[in-house]
Amino acid sequence: MIPWLDESDPYQPFPDPAYALPDPNGLLAVGGCLSVARLLRAYRQGIFPWYSAGDPICWWSPDPRTVIFPQQFRPARS
């Protein structure tokens, strides 16, 4: 069962990303809000929101996760 985040509590903790669903890959929680506090908490844990207008916010942490290290990033010249 996917946890539902309370929209009125931007400091509610996210579930551990290890509990994200394998299918669909990485779905971790639903609901909540897009407050600065919640977004910072999410991004610090490798969690991000994805949603469509009118639908609840879905929070994702897929495995494997792409990580780009700034010191190793070399943009293409094209």
N, C-alpha and C positions, 0 to 999 in steps of 0.2 A: 504494500500500500504506500502510495506517495504522500509524504507529509504536506500539509497545507500551511503556508506561512500567514500569519496575522497581519493584515494591511496596516493596522493601527500601531504595531510595535516594530519599528525599523531596527531595533537592537536584538530582536529574537534571533538566536543562533541558528545557523544552517545545520542540517544533518552532516555527519562526516561524509566527505566525498567518496569514501570507500563503499558506501551504501548506494551509490548511484546505480540505476538499472542498467543491465547489459543490453536490453532491447525495450524501447529505443535507447541507443547507446548514450549513457550519461545523464538521463533525466533524474534529477535529484529531489526537486521540490516544486510546488506550484503555489501561486498566490504572492502575497506580500505587496510591496511597493517599490518604486525606483528612487527612493530617497538616497541622498549622498551617503548617509551612514550605512545603509544596506548594501549599496554598490561597492563601497570601500571594503566592507566585511567580505562580500562575495569575491571580489577580484583578488583579495589577499589569500583566499583559499583556493584559487583556481576555478571559481564558479562564475558563470556569466548568464545574463538573462536573454531569452529569445521569445518573442511573442508577436502577435498581430493585434492591431487595434480592435477592441471589443472582446478579445479573448483574455483569459487569465495569463499572468506572467509565468513562464516555465523557466526553471533554473537548471542549468546544465553543467556537468563536469565529466566530459567524455574520456574514455581510456582507449587508446593512448591519447595523450594531449600534446598538441604542438606547442613547443616553447621556442621562442626566438630570443637569443642572447644578444643584446645590442652590440657588444664588443666583437661578435662574430658575424654580424649581419653585413652583407655586401650587396647593395642594390644593383640590379642590372642597368646597363647604360642605354637600353633601348627605349 
